[in-house]
Amino acid sequence: MVAAVLDVETTTKNKGNVYDEDNKLCSIVIKVISENSENSYSFSRPWDVGLINDLLLKSDQLIGFNIKFDLAWLRREFGFIPRHSTYIYDCQYAEFLFSRQTWKYPDLETSCSKYGLGHKIDVIKEKYWNNGIDTDQIPLEELLEYNKQDVEITYQLYKAQLERFKENPQQYKLFKVHMLDLPCLLEMEWNGLLYNKKKSLELSNSLDKEIKDLETKLNLLINFELDWNSNDEKSALLYGGTIERVYKIPIGTFKSGQKLGQTRYKNETQVYTFNRQVEPLNGTEYKKGGVWSVDEPTLRSLKPNTKVRKIITLILERAKLEKLNGTYLKGLPKKLEQKNWGSILHPTYNQCVAVTGRIASSDPNGQNMSPLAKQLCESRF
């Protein structure tokens, strides 16, 4: 059997996200292990695409740390997709499994230290990345040395993990099942979700109007213009407290200078006091004191009178619309722009997060979108 240990180094925008076209692949190191030999190959631009693909395609096993990241970059740059028969081994997931699925996102340095193995070369991070120097500006000789060291300690970690798996064959069987999921998750991330940004923002504008209407109703009910995004102010309204407003008071005109003849103002603070309208729940007071929780579960558990119940109902309705707007209708187009993804959302599907062992998704959460956001994900076929 031929195995290949691999690691790539990329620029760091959006944590090196492969779907951001501004990011670049800077170097690759592949260590090929066969029955009789071990050979390391280092690559940088201009790429030897033929040799890179040849080494990977001839390998029966691909080994890495958070290897889904590396495989995504190899697919983007060289069109490399592992054969169905190729066995993928992710050292990061093995450490997650050894921790009884409690260590989220194990890192290479800490993982290796647990076994008394080598260390990452910290000088790259300290000398360059921490000083705002991106990977494509690092001297190639230093970058390749760093890259080679990562591959070497990943290989040593792999061998130490195999010894540990021998003590628990059933755990190794579970590990191999999860490794069958990994190429599927990569495929899901790669294809992504086509999102209708234009329609999303149009719906967002309509939702803004609905939120404003709710705020108007609330302000009329309490005869005061509250900042409905402020939890402190909502707490003062419901549980009692004070709210300050700063007003500009005219105090004359400027007698000279560029503002000659313009009105002069001074700031004056007005304090408004609200009586308690409903008893807060025990244990919901914040550490700073005098402020209580106004999150949804808390508000739904209160025992208000009819008028306050109407206020709470409108607050909860507004919060629901705000979340829909901020997380999805405005949030997803903003995410597309920040990530430089065009119109395709690329959620990350994480194996090293949930203690239950289920797949989790993040940035954005592709498994738990609102029904409206799902409707804005369109088929390309």
Residue, then its C-alpha position, 0 to 999 in steps of 0.5 A: m500500500v502507498a500512503a501520502v501525507l500532505d499539507v498545503e499553505t495558503t494566504t490567510k484571508n477569511k482563514g484561507n477559505v478556498y472559495d474566496e478567489d482572492n486567496k492563493l495556494c502558496s506551497i504543498v508538501i507531499k510525503v509518500i510512504s511505501e513498503n520500502s521507501e519514504n520520499s518527500y516532495s515540495f511544490s511551489r509556483p509554477w506547479d508541476v501539476g502532472l507530478i502532483n496529481d500522479l503522486l496523489l492518484k497513485s496513493d491508496q491512502l491520503i493522510g492529513f490534519n484537517i485534511k478536508f481543507d487541503l483536499a479542497w485546495l487541491r481540487r481548486e488548483f489541480g482538479f484533484i478528486p480522490r478515487h472512491s477507493t482511496y482511504i482518507y485519514d484525518c488526524q484531527y478527527a482521530e483526536f476528537l474521537f479520542s477525547r470522547q468528542t469533547w475537544k472541539y477542533p483539535d490543533l496540530e501542536t497540542s495533539c503532537s505534544k500529547y504524544g511527545l512528538g515534534h513541534k510546529i515552527d512558530v517563527i512563521k506565525e510570530k515573524y510573519w502572520n502576527n505582523g500582517i505579512d501574508t503567506d505569499q510574501i514569506p520567503l519560499e525557503e522558510l515557508l517550505e521548511y515550515n510546510k515540511q515540518d507540518v507534514e513530518i509531525t503529522y506523519q508521526l502523529y498518524k503512527a502514534q494514533l494507529e498504535r492507540f487505535k490498536e487498543n480499541p478496534q471498535q473505536y477504529k471502526l467508528f473512525k473509518v465510518h466517519m472518514l467515509d463521510l468526509p469526501c461527501l462533506l467536501e462535495m457539499e461544501w464545494n457545490g454550495l448553495l445558490y442564493n438569490k441575493k436580490k430577492s433576499l434584499e427586497l424581502s429585507n426592505s419589506l421586513d424593515k417596514e414591518i419592524k418599524d410598524l411594530e416599534t410604532k405600536l410599542n412606542l404608542l403603548i408605552n408613550f415613549e420612544l424606546d431603543w428596541n435593540s437595547n436589552d437594558e432599556k427593555s429590562a428597565l421598561l418591564y422590570g423597572g429602571t432608568i433610561e437616559r436620553v441626551y438632548k442638544i439644547p440651543i444656547g445662542t449663536f457663534k460670534s466668530g470663526q467658521k460657524l459665525g452666526q450658527t446656533r450653538y448647542k450644549n448636551e443635556t441629559q434627561v433621566y426617565t424612570f420606569n416602574r416595575q410592570v412584571e416580576p423578573l424570574n429568579g436567577t435572571e438578573y445580570k451580574k452588573g445588577g439592576v438589569w434582567s434577562v429579556d431573552e425569548p425563553t424568559l419573556r415567555s415564562l413571565k406572568p404579566n397583566t393583559k397590557v404587559r402581555k401585549i407589549i411582550t407579544l409585540i417584543l417577541e414578534r419584533a425579535k423574530l423579524e429582526k433575527l430573520n432579517g439580520t441572520y438571513l435576509k440581510g445576513l446571507p448577502k452580507k456573508l456572500e460579500q464578506k467571503n467573496w463568494g459571488s452568489i454561492l454560499h459555502p457552509t462548512y460541515n464540521q465533524c469535530v464539534a458536536v459531542t453527540g458525533r453528529i455533523a454540525s454546520s457553520d459560517p453560515n449554518g447550512q443545516n438550520m436555515s429559516p424556511l424563507a431562507k431555504q426558499l431563496c436557495e435555488s437549484r442550478f439544474 
